[in-house]
Amino acid sequence: MTKRKSITAKGASSIGPYSHAIDADGFVYLSGQTPIDPQTGKLVDGDIKVQTQQAFNNLFNVLKSAGLSSDNIIKVNVFLTDMANFKLMNEIYSRQFDEPYPARTTIGVKELPLGALVEIEMVAKR
């Protein structure tokens, strides 16, 4: 596999040494996005629904920078600090894609950067 291109979302910044996405061999691997407001660089205030929507907004900005849309997503991984938030996260998640939905894994984790409640990563296919 040959790394082709690092993709950065317009207006976004990274809180560590990573690319927002890597385009390689027809696949685009998007790094996990937390609910950071790209304007302020701070975690958005709000519950799991607000944070889930912001994480998707950040991911879709990366997709747009790659010339892709949610229709190109084939796999999603969701990380939650509290699995009791699964139902509310799922309400927001279900509005992001059309059927057939991407494959998905949801994992409970102890904590996420900056105290986020959710982090989402995706894989897209050109």
N, CA, C and O atoms as a GROMACS GRO file, in nm:
protein
  504
    1MET      N    1   0.085  -0.118   0.000
    1MET     CA    2   0.000   0.000   0.000
    1MET      C    3   0.089   0.124   0.000
    1MET      O    4   0.190   0.130   0.070
    2THR      N    5   0.051   0.220  -0.078
    2THR     CA    6   0.124   0.345  -0.086
    2THR      C    7   0.039   0.458  -0.032
    2THR      O    8  -0.074   0.479  -0.077
    3LYS      N    9   0.093   0.532   0.066
    3LYS     CA   10   0.022   0.650   0.113
    3LYS      C   11   0.020   0.750  -0.001
    3LYS      O   12   0.124   0.779  -0.060
    4ARG      N   13  -0.097   0.802  -0.031
    4ARG     CA   14  -0.107   0.895  -0.142
    4ARG      C   15  -0.112   1.039  -0.097
    4ARG      O   16  -0.040   1.124  -0.150
    5LYS      N   17  -0.196   1.068   0.001
    5LYS     CA   18  -0.219   1.208   0.031
    5LYS      C   19  -0.275   1.225   0.171
    5LYS      O   20  -0.365   1.151   0.213
    6SER      N   21  -0.222   1.321   0.242
    6SER     CA   22  -0.278   1.360   0.370
    6SER      C   23  -0.385   1.465   0.344
    6SER      O   24  -0.364   1.557   0.264
    7ILE      N   25  -0.499   1.452   0.410
    7ILE     CA   26  -0.612   1.542   0.388
    7ILE      C   27  -0.638   1.618   0.518
    7ILE      O   28  -0.648   1.557   0.625
    8THR      N   29  -0.650   1.748   0.508
    8THR     CA   30  -0.681   1.833   0.623
    8THR      C   31  -0.810   1.909   0.594
    8THR      O   32  -0.826   1.967   0.487
    9ALA      N   33  -0.900   1.908   0.691
    9ALA     CA   34  -1.026   1.981   0.677
    9ALA      C   35  -1.000   2.130   0.689
    9ALA      O   36  -0.924   2.174   0.775
   10LYS      N   37  -1.063   2.207   0.604
   10LYS     CA   38  -1.050   2.352   0.607
   10LYS      C   39  -1.096   2.406   0.742
   10LYS      O   40  -1.205   2.375   0.790
   11GLY      N   41  -1.010   2.488   0.802
   11GLY     CA   42  -1.045   2.552   0.928
   11GLY      C   43  -1.024   2.466   1.051
   11GLY      O   44  -1.042   2.515   1.163
   12ALA      N   45  -0.988   2.340   1.035
   12ALA     CA   46  -0.971   2.252   1.150
   12ALA      C   47  -0.825   2.247   1.192
   12ALA      O   48  -0.734   2.274   1.113
   13SER      N   49  -0.804   2.213   1.317
   13SER     CA   50  -0.669   2.194   1.366
   13SER      C   51  -0.662   2.061   1.439
   13SER      O   52  -0.763   2.010   1.487
   14SER      N   53  -0.543   2.006   1.447
   14SER     CA   54  -0.522   1.879   1.516
   14SER      C   55  -0.467   1.907   1.655
   14SER      O   56  -0.393   2.002   1.675
   15ILE      N   57  -0.505   1.823   1.751
   15ILE     CA   58  -0.451   1.838   1.886
   15ILE      C   59  -0.333   1.743   1.908
   15ILE      O   60  -0.288   1.726   2.021
   16GLY      N   61  -0.284   1.684   1.800
   16GLY     CA   62  -0.171   1.593   1.809
   16GLY      C   63  -0.107   1.574   1.673
   16GLY      O   64  -0.150   1.635   1.575
   17PRO      N   65  -0.003   1.490   1.666
   17PRO     CA   66   0.068   1.468   1.541
   17PRO      C   67  -0.001   1.362   1.454
   17PRO      O   68   0.042   1.246   1.449
   18TYR      N   69  -0.107   1.403   1.386
   18TYR     CA   70  -0.178   1.310   1.297
   18TYR      C   71  -0.243   1.388   1.183
   18TYR      O   72  -0.260   1.509   1.190
   19SER      N   73  -0.278   1.315   1.079
   19SER     CA   74  -0.352   1.371   0.965
   19SER      C   75  -0.500   1.354   0.992
   19SER      O   76  -0.540   1.258   1.057
   20HIS      N   77  -0.581   1.446   0.942
   20HIS     CA   78  -0.726   1.428   0.953
   20HIS      C   79  -0.771   1.306   0.874
   20HIS      O   80  -0.866   1.238   0.912
   21ALA      N   81  -0.702   1.279   0.764
   21ALA     CA   82  -0.731   1.159   0.684
   21ALA      C   83  -0.612   1.128   0.595
   21ALA      O   84  -0.530   1.215   0.564
   22ILE      N   85  -0.605   1.003   0.556
   22ILE     CA   86  -0.505   0.958   0.459
   22ILE      C   87  -0.579   0.889   0.345
   22ILE      O   88  -0.661   0.800   0.367
   23ASP      N   89  -0.548   0.931   0.224
   23ASP     CA   90  -0.604   0.873   0.103
   23ASP      C   91  -0.502   0.771   0.051
   23ASP      O   92  -0.390   0.807   0.014
   24ALA      N   93  -0.542   0.643   0.049
   24ALA     CA   94  -0.449   0.537   0.007
   24ALA      C   95  -0.522   0.429  -0.071
   24ALA      O   96  -0.617   0.369  -0.020
   25ASP      N   97  -0.479   0.405  -0.192
   25ASP     CA   98  -0.530   0.295  -0.274
   25ASP      C   99  -0.682   0.292  -0.284
   25ASP      O  100  -0.743   0.185  -0.274
   26GLY      N  101  -0.745   0.407  -0.302
   26GLY     CA  102  -0.889   0.413  -0.321
   26GLY      C  103  -0.970   0.418  -0.193
   26GLY      O  104  -1.092   0.429  -0.197
   27PHE      N  105  -0.902   0.409  -0.079
   27PHE     CA  106  -0.969   0.420   0.051
   27PHE      C  107  -0.923   0.549   0.118
   27PHE      O  108  -0.809   0.592   0.102
   28VAL      N  109  -1.014   0.609   0.194
   28VAL     CA  110  -0.979   0.727   0.273
   28VAL      C  111  -1.007   0.690   0.418
   28VAL      O  112  -1.121   0.663   0.456
   29TYR      N  113  -0.900   0.691   0.498
   29TYR     CA  114  -0.907   0.657   0.639
   29TYR      C  115  -0.912   0.787   0.719
   29TYR      O  116  -0.815   0.862   0.722
   30LEU      N  117  -1.026   0.812   0.782
   30LEU     CA  118  -1.045   0.935   0.858
   30LEU      C  119  -1.009   0.912   1.004
   30LEU      O  120  -1.057   0.817   1.067
   31SER      N  121  -0.924   0.998   1.058
   31SER     CA  122  -0.890   0.991   1.200
   31SER      C  123  -1.014   1.017   1.284
   31SER      O  124  -1.108   1.083   1.239
   32GLY      N  125  -1.012   0.966   1.405
   32GLY     CA  126  -1.122   0.992   1.496
   32GLY      C  127  -1.139   1.141   1.521
   32GLY      O  128  -1.042   1.214   1.537
   33GLN      N  129  -1.264   1.183   1.525
   33GLN     CA  130  -1.296   1.323   1.552
   33GLN      C  131  -1.379   1.330   1.680
   33GLN      O  132  -1.476   1.256   1.698
   34THR      N  133  -1.337   1.419   1.766
   34THR     CA  134  -1.415   1.448   1.886
   34THR      C  135  -1.497   1.574   1.859
   34THR      O  136  -1.478   1.638   1.756
   35PRO      N  137  -1.585   1.609   1.949
   35PRO     CA  138  -1.672   1.726   1.926
   35PRO      C  139  -1.603   1.859   1.955
   35PRO      O  140  -1.646   1.935   2.041
   36ILE      N  141  -1.497   1.885   1.882
   36ILE     CA  142  -1.424   2.011   1.894
   36ILE      C  143  -1.485   2.112   1.798
   36ILE      O  144  -1.506   2.082   1.680
   37ASP      N  145  -1.512   2.229   1.848
   37ASP     CA  146  -1.558   2.339   1.762
   37ASP      C  147  -1.437   2.390   1.684
   37ASP      O  148  -1.342   2.440   1.745
   38PRO      N  149  -1.437   2.378   1.550
   38PRO     CA  150  -1.321   2.420   1.473
   38PRO      C  151  -1.293   2.570   1.482
   38PRO      O  152  -1.181   2.614   1.454
   39GLN      N  153  -1.391   2.649   1.519
   39GLN     CA  154  -1.372   2.794   1.532
   39GLN      C  155  -1.294   2.830   1.660
   39GLN      O  156  -1.213   2.923   1.661
   40THR      N  157  -1.322   2.756   1.768
   40THR     CA  158  -1.260   2.789   1.897
   40THR      C  159  -1.150   2.693   1.937
   40THR      O  160  -1.065   2.726   2.019
   41GLY      N  161  -1.151   2.571   1.880
   41GLY     CA  162  -1.055   2.469   1.919
   41GLY      C  163  -1.088   2.406   2.053
   41GLY      O  164  -1.005   2.336   2.111
   42LYS      N  165  -1.209   2.432   2.103
   42LYS     CA  166  -1.251   2.380   2.233
   42LYS      C  167  -1.367   2.282   2.216
   42LYS      O  168  -1.441   2.286   2.117
   43LEU      N  169  -1.380   2.194   2.313
   43LEU     CA  170  -1.491   2.100   2.317
   43LEU      C  171  -1.623   2.176   2.322
   43LEU      O  172  -1.635   2.271   2.399
   44VAL      N  173  -1.723   2.136   2.241
   44VAL     CA  174  -1.853   2.203   2.245
   44VAL      C  175  -1.924   2.172   2.376
   44VAL      O  176  -1.909   2.063   2.432
   45ASP      N  177  -2.000   2.267   2.423
   45ASP     CA  178  -2.083   2.244   2.540
   45ASP      C  179  -2.206   2.168   2.495
   45ASP      O  180  -2.262   2.196   2.390
   46GLY      N  181  -2.248   2.072   2.575
   46GLY     CA  182  -2.371   2.002   2.542
   46GLY      C  183  -2.366   1.855   2.576
   46GLY      O  184  -2.263   1.800   2.613
   47ASP      N  185  -2.483   1.794   2.561
   47ASP     CA  186  -2.500   1.653   2.592
   47ASP      C  187  -2.447   1.565   2.479
   47ASP      O  188  -2.386   1.614   2.384
   48ILE      N  189  -2.471   1.436   2.489
   48ILE     CA  190  -2.421   1.340   2.390
   48ILE      C  191  -2.476   1.368   2.250
   48ILE      O  192  -2.407   1.346   2.151
   49LYS      N  193  -2.600   1.417   2.241
   49LYS     CA  194  -2.655   1.448   2.109
   49LYS      C  195  -2.580   1.564   2.043
   49LYS      O  196  -2.546   1.557   1.925
   50VAL      N  197  -2.556   1.668   2.118
   50VAL     CA  198  -2.482   1.784   2.066
   50VAL      C  199  -2.340   1.743   2.028
   50VAL      O  200  -2.291   1.780   1.922
   51GLN      N  201  -2.276   1.665   2.115
   51GLN     CA  202  -2.139   1.623   2.088
   51GLN      C  203  -2.131   1.527   1.969
   51GLN      O  204  -2.037   1.535   1.890
   52THR      N  205  -2.226   1.438   1.956
   52THR     CA  206  -2.227   1.345   1.841
   52THR      C  207  -2.243   1.423   1.712
   52THR      O  208  -2.173   1.395   1.615
   53GLN      N  209  -2.333   1.519   1.708
   53GLN     CA  210  -2.354   1.597   1.586
   53GLN      C  211  -2.228   1.674   1.549
   53GLN      O  212  -2.192   1.682   1.432
   54GLN      N  213  -2.159   1.731   1.649
   54GLN     CA  214  -2.037   1.806   1.620
   54GLN      C  215  -1.926   1.714   1.567
   54GLN      O  216  -1.852   1.752   1.476
   55ALA      N  217  -1.915   1.595   1.624
   55ALA     CA  218  -1.815   1.500   1.574
   55ALA      C  219  -1.844   1.467   1.427
   55ALA      O  220  -1.751   1.461   1.346
   56PHE      N  221  -1.971   1.445   1.393
   56PHE     CA  222  -2.006   1.419   1.252
   56PHE      C  223  -1.979   1.542   1.165
   56PHE      O  224  -1.929   1.528   1.054
   57ASN      N  225  -2.011   1.661   1.214
   57ASN     CA  226  -1.982   1.782   1.136
   57ASN      C  227  -1.834   1.788   1.103
   57ASN      O  228  -1.796   1.820   0.990
   58ASN      N  229  -1.749   1.759   1.202
   58ASN     CA  230  -1.605   1.761   1.180
   58ASN      C  231  -1.563   1.656   1.077
   58ASN      O  232  -1.482   1.684   0.989
   59LEU      N  233  -1.618   1.536   1.088
   59LEU     CA  234  -1.586   1.430   0.993
   59LEU      C  235  -1.631   1.465   0.852
   59LEU      O  236  -1.559   1.441   0.755
   60PHE      N  237  -1.750   1.521   0.840
   60PHE     CA  238  -1.802   1.555   0.708
   60PHE      C  239  -1.722   1.669   0.645
   60PHE      O  240  -1.714   1.678   0.522
   61ASN      N  241  -1.663   1.757   0.727
   61ASN     CA  242  -1.573   1.859   0.674
   61ASN      C  243  -1.448   1.795   0.614
   61ASN      O  244  -1.398   1.839   0.511
   62VAL      N  245  -1.397   1.690   0.680
   62VAL     CA  246  -1.282   1.617   0.626
   62VAL      C  247  -1.322   1.549   0.496
   62VAL      O  248  -1.248   1.554   0.397
   63LEU      N  249  -1.438   1.484   0.496
   63LEU     CA  250  -1.486   1.418   0.373
   63LEU      C  251  -1.496   1.516   0.258
   63LEU      O  252  -1.453   1.487   0.146
   64LYS      N  253  -1.553   1.634   0.286
   64LYS     CA  254  -1.568   1.735   0.182
   64LYS      C  255  -1.431   1.776   0.127
   64LYS      O  256  -1.415   1.795   0.007
   65SER      N  257  -1.332   1.789   0.216
   65SER     CA  258  -1.197   1.824   0.172
   65SER      C  259  -1.138   1.716   0.083
   65SER      O  260  -1.052   1.744  -0.001
   66ALA      N  261  -1.184   1.594   0.101
   66ALA     CA  262  -1.138   1.481   0.019
   66ALA      C  263  -1.221   1.464  -0.108
   66ALA      O  264  -1.195   1.376  -0.189
   67GLY      N  265  -1.323   1.550  -0.126
   67GLY     CA  266  -1.410   1.538  -0.242
   67GLY      C  267  -1.510   1.425  -0.231
   67GLY      O  268  -1.556   1.371  -0.332
   68LEU      N  269  -1.544   1.388  -0.107
   68LEU     CA  270  -1.636   1.276  -0.083
   68LEU      C  271  -1.756   1.322  -0.001
   68LEU      O  272  -1.762   1.436   0.044
   69SER      N  273  -1.852   1.230   0.016
   69SER     CA  274  -1.971   1.259   0.097
   69SER      C  275  -2.001   1.137   0.185
   69SER      O  276  -1.930   1.037   0.180
   70SER      N  277  -2.106   1.148   0.263
   70SER     CA  278  -2.144   1.036   0.351
   70SER      C  279  -2.178   0.911   0.272
   70SER      O  280  -2.172   0.800   0.327
   71ASP      N  281  -2.213   0.925   0.146
   71ASP     CA  282  -2.242   0.808   0.062
   71ASP      C  283  -2.118   0.722   0.038
   71ASP      O  284  -2.131   0.605   0.001
   72ASN      N  285  -1.999   0.777   0.058
   72ASN     CA  286  -1.875   0.703   0.037
   72ASN      C  287  -1.830   0.625   0.160
   72ASN      O  288  -1.735   0.546   0.151
   73ILE      N  289  -1.896   0.645   0.274
   73ILE     CA  290  -1.854   0.580   0.398
   73ILE      C  291  -1.893   0.433   0.397
   73ILE      O  292  -2.008   0.398   0.367
   74ILE      N  293  -1.796   0.347   0.431
   74ILE     CA  294  -1.823   0.203   0.435
   74ILE      C  295  -1.812   0.145   0.576
   74ILE      O  296  -1.869   0.039   0.604
   75LYS      N  297  -1.740   0.214   0.666
   75LYS     CA  298  -1.720   0.162   0.802
   75LYS      C  299  -1.710   0.278   0.899
   75LYS      O  300  -1.645   0.379   0.870
   76VAL      N  301  -1.774   0.263   1.014
   76VAL     CA  302  -1.771   0.366   1.119
   76VAL      C  303  -1.739   0.297   1.252
   76VAL      O  304  -1.792   0.190   1.282
   77ASN      N  305  -1.653   0.360   1.329
   77ASN     CA  306  -1.627   0.317   1.467
   77ASN      C  307  -1.665   0.432   1.559
   77ASN      O  308  -1.622   0.546   1.540
   78VAL      N  309  -1.747   0.402   1.658
   78VAL     CA  310  -1.792   0.501   1.755
   78VAL      C  311  -1.738   0.461   1.892
   78VAL      O  312  -1.748   0.345   1.933
   79PHE      N  313  -1.680   0.557   1.962
   79PHE     CA  314  -1.626   0.534   2.096
   79PHE      C  315  -1.707   0.620   2.194
   79PHE      O  316  -1.715   0.742   2.177
   80LEU      N  317  -1.764   0.556   2.295
   80LEU     CA  318  -1.846   0.625   2.394
   80LEU      C  319  -1.786   0.607   2.533
   80LEU      O  320  -1.742   0.498   2.568
   81THR      N  321  -1.784   0.714   2.612
   81THR     CA  322  -1.735   0.702   2.749
   81THR      C  323  -1.842   0.645   2.842
   81THR      O  324  -1.812   0.608   2.956
   82ASP      N  325  -1.966   0.638   2.795
   82ASP     CA  326  -2.076   0.583   2.876
   82ASP      C  327  -2.174   0.515   2.781
   82ASP      O  328  -2.241   0.582   2.703
   83MET      N  329  -2.181   0.384   2.788
   83MET     CA  330  -2.270   0.311   2.698
   83MET      C  331  -2.418   0.342   2.724
   83MET      O  332  -2.503   0.307   2.642
   84ALA      N  333  -2.449   0.406   2.836
   84ALA     CA  334  -2.587   0.451   2.860
   84ALA      C  335  -2.626   0.558   2.759
   84ALA      O  336  -2.744   0.585   2.740
   85ASN      N  337  -2.527   0.619   2.692
   85ASN     CA  338  -2.555   0.720   2.589
   85ASN      C  339  -2.580   0.661   2.451
   85ASN      O  340  -2.602   0.735   2.355
   86PHE      N  341  -2.576   0.528   2.439
   86PHE     CA  342  -2.589   0.462   2.309
   86PHE      C  343  -2.717   0.503   2.236
   86PHE      O  344  -2.712   0.538   2.118
   87LYS      N  345  -2.830   0.499   2.303
   87LYS     CA  346  -2.958   0.529   2.238
   87LYS      C  347  -2.962   0.672   2.186
   87LYS      O  348  -3.005   0.695   2.072
   88LEU      N  349  -2.918   0.768   2.266
   88LEU     CA  350  -2.921   0.908   2.224
   88LEU      C  351  -2.820   0.934   2.111
   88LEU      O  352  -2.849   1.009   2.018
   89MET      N  353  -2.701   0.873   2.120
   89MET     CA  354  -2.604   0.884   2.012
   89MET      C  355  -2.664   0.828   1.884
   89MET      O  356  -2.650   0.887   1.777
   90ASN      N  357  -2.731   0.715   1.896
   90ASN     CA  358  -2.790   0.647   1.780
   90ASN      C  359  -2.896   0.734   1.711
   90ASN      O  360  -2.912   0.727   1.590
   91GLU      N  361  -2.969   0.814   1.788
   91GLU     CA  362  -3.069   0.904   1.728
   91GLU      C  363  -3.002   1.000   1.630
   91GLU      O  364  -3.054   1.023   1.520
   92ILE      N  365  -2.889   1.056   1.669
   92ILE     CA  366  -2.816   1.148   1.581
   92ILE      C  367  -2.750   1.070   1.468
   92ILE      O  368  -2.755   1.112   1.352
   93TYR      N  369  -2.689   0.957   1.502
   93TYR     CA  370  -2.620   0.875   1.402
   93TYR      C  371  -2.714   0.837   1.287
   93TYR      O  372  -2.675   0.844   1.170
   94SER      N  373  -2.835   0.798   1.320
   94SER     CA  374  -2.928   0.748   1.217
   94SER      C  375  -2.964   0.853   1.112
   94SER      O  376  -3.007   0.819   1.003
   95ARG      N  377  -2.945   0.981   1.145
   95ARG     CA  378  -2.976   1.089   1.050
   95ARG      C  379  -2.858   1.123   0.958
   95ARG      O  380  -2.874   1.203   0.866
   96GLN      N  381  -2.743   1.063   0.981
   96GLN     CA  382  -2.624   1.100   0.906
   96GLN      C  383  -2.608   1.022   0.775
   96GLN      O  384  -2.537   1.067   0.685
   97PHE      N  385  -2.673   0.907   0.765
   97PHE     CA  386  -2.654   0.818   0.651
   97PHE      C  387  -2.788   0.770   0.597
   97PHE      O  388  -2.888   0.766   0.669
   98ASP      N  389  -2.787   0.733   0.470
   98ASP     CA  390  -2.901   0.666   0.409
   98ASP      C  391  -2.873   0.517   0.403
   98ASP      O  392  -2.758   0.475   0.410
   99GLU      N  393  -2.978   0.438   0.390
   99GLU     CA  394  -2.960   0.294   0.374
   99GLU      C  395  -2.902   0.264   0.237
   99GLU      O  396  -2.932   0.336   0.141
  100PRO      N  397  -2.821   0.162   0.224
  100PRO     CA  398  -2.775   0.076   0.332
  100PRO      C  399  -2.671   0.149   0.417
  100PRO      O  400  -2.580   0.213   0.365
  101TYR      N  401  -2.688   0.138   0.548
  101TYR     CA  402  -2.598   0.206   0.641
  101TYR      C  403  -2.459   0.143   0.635
  101TYR      O  404  -2.444   0.025   0.601
  102PRO      N  405  -2.356   0.222   0.669
  102PRO     CA  406  -2.221   0.164   0.676
  102PRO      C  407  -2.213   0.058   0.787
  102PRO      O  408  -2.294   0.058   0.879
  103ALA      N  409  -2.116  -0.030   0.775
  103ALA     CA  410  -2.088  -0.122   0.886
  103ALA      C  411  -2.044  -0.035   1.005
  103ALA      O  412  -1.987   0.072   0.986
  104ARG      N  413  -2.070  -0.083   1.127
  104ARG     CA  414  -2.037  -0.001   1.243
  104ARG      C  415  -2.001  -0.086   1.363
  104ARG      O  416  -2.054  -0.196   1.382
  105THR      N  417  -1.910  -0.034   1.442
  105THR     CA  418  -1.876  -0.089   1.572
  105THR      C  419  -1.888   0.024   1.673
  105THR      O  420  -1.845   0.136   1.646
  106THR      N  421  -1.946  -0.005   1.789
  106THR     CA  422  -1.953   0.093   1.898
  106THR      C  423  -1.883   0.032   2.018
  106THR      O  424  -1.913  -0.080   2.059
  107ILE      N  425  -1.789   0.108   2.074
  107ILE     CA  426  -1.705   0.058   2.180
  107ILE      C  427  -1.713   0.152   2.300
  107ILE      O  428  -1.706   0.274   2.284
  108GLY      N  429  -1.727   0.096   2.420
  108GLY     CA  430  -1.721   0.175   2.543
  108GLY      C  431  -1.576   0.191   2.585
  108GLY      O  432  -1.500   0.094   2.590
  109VAL      N  433  -1.538   0.314   2.616
  109VAL     CA  434  -1.400   0.342   2.657
  109VAL      C  435  -1.401   0.418   2.790
  109VAL      O  436  -1.502   0.478   2.828
  110LYS      N  437  -1.290   0.415   2.858
  110LYS     CA  438  -1.281   0.481   2.989
  110LYS      C  439  -1.287   0.632   2.976
  110LYS      O  440  -1.361   0.698   3.050
  111GLU      N  441  -1.210   0.690   2.883
  111GLU     CA  442  -1.210   0.834   2.864
  111GLU      C  443  -1.161   0.869   2.725
  111GLU      O  444  -1.101   0.787   2.656
  112LEU      N  445  -1.189   0.994   2.685
  112LEU     CA  446  -1.149   1.046   2.554
  112LEU      C  447  -1.080   1.181   2.573
  112LEU      O  448  -1.095   1.243   2.678
  113PRO      N  449  -1.005   1.226   2.472
  113PRO     CA  450  -0.935   1.354   2.484
  113PRO      C  451  -1.029   1.469   2.521
  113PRO      O  452  -1.142   1.478   2.474
  114LEU      N  453  -0.978   1.557   2.606
  114LEU     CA  454  -1.046   1.679   2.649
  114LEU      C  455  -1.178   1.654   2.721
  114LEU      O  456  -1.258   1.746   2.738
  115GLY      N  457  -1.202   1.529   2.764
  115GLY     CA  458  -1.325   1.498   2.835
  115GLY      C  459  -1.446   1.477   2.745
  115GLY      O  460  -1.560   1.483   2.791
  116ALA      N  461  -1.422   1.454   2.617
  116ALA     CA  462  -1.533   1.431   2.522
  116ALA      C  463  -1.613   1.307   2.563
  116ALA      O  464  -1.560   1.215   2.624
  117LEU      N  465  -1.741   1.308   2.527
  117LEU     CA  466  -1.828   1.194   2.553
  117LEU      C  467  -1.825   1.094   2.438
  117LEU      O  468  -1.861   0.977   2.456
  118VAL      N  469  -1.782   1.140   2.319
  118VAL     CA  470  -1.786   1.056   2.200
  118VAL      C  471  -1.670   1.091   2.107
  118VAL      O  472  -1.626   1.206   2.101
  119GLU      N  473  -1.620   0.991   2.036
  119GLU     CA  474  -1.526   1.008   1.928
  119GLU      C  475  -1.568   0.913   1.817
  119GLU      O  476  -1.609   0.800   1.844
  120ILE      N  477  -1.559   0.960   1.693
  120ILE     CA  478  -1.604   0.880   1.579
  120ILE      C  479  -1.495   0.880   1.473
  120ILE      O  480  -1.436   0.984   1.444
  121GLU      N  481  -1.469   0.762   1.416
  121GLU     CA  482  -1.376   0.751   1.304
  121GLU      C  483  -1.446   0.676   1.192
  121GLU      O  484  -1.539   0.600   1.216
  122MET      N  485  -1.399   0.699   1.068
  122MET     CA  486  -1.466   0.638   0.953
  122MET      C  487  -1.365   0.596   0.847
  122MET      O  488  -1.251   0.643   0.843
  123VAL      N  489  -1.411   0.506   0.761
  123VAL     CA  490  -1.336   0.467   0.642
  123VAL      C  491  -1.428   0.488   0.523
  123VAL      O  492  -1.544   0.448   0.525
  124ALA      N  493  -1.375   0.553   0.420
  124ALA     CA  494  -1.453   0.579   0.298
  124ALA      C  495  -1.385   0.510   0.180
  124ALA      O  496  -1.265   0.482   0.183
  125LYS      N  497  -1.462   0.484   0.077
  125LYS     CA  498  -1.413   0.425  -0.048
  125LYS      C  499  -1.446   0.519  -0.162
  125LYS      O  500  -1.560   0.563  -0.176
  126ARG      N  501  -1.346   0.550  -0.244
  126ARG     CA  502  -1.368   0.634  -0.361
  126ARG      C  503  -1.448   0.560  -0.465
  126ARG      O  504  -1.476   0.615  -0.572
   0.00000   0.00000   0.00000
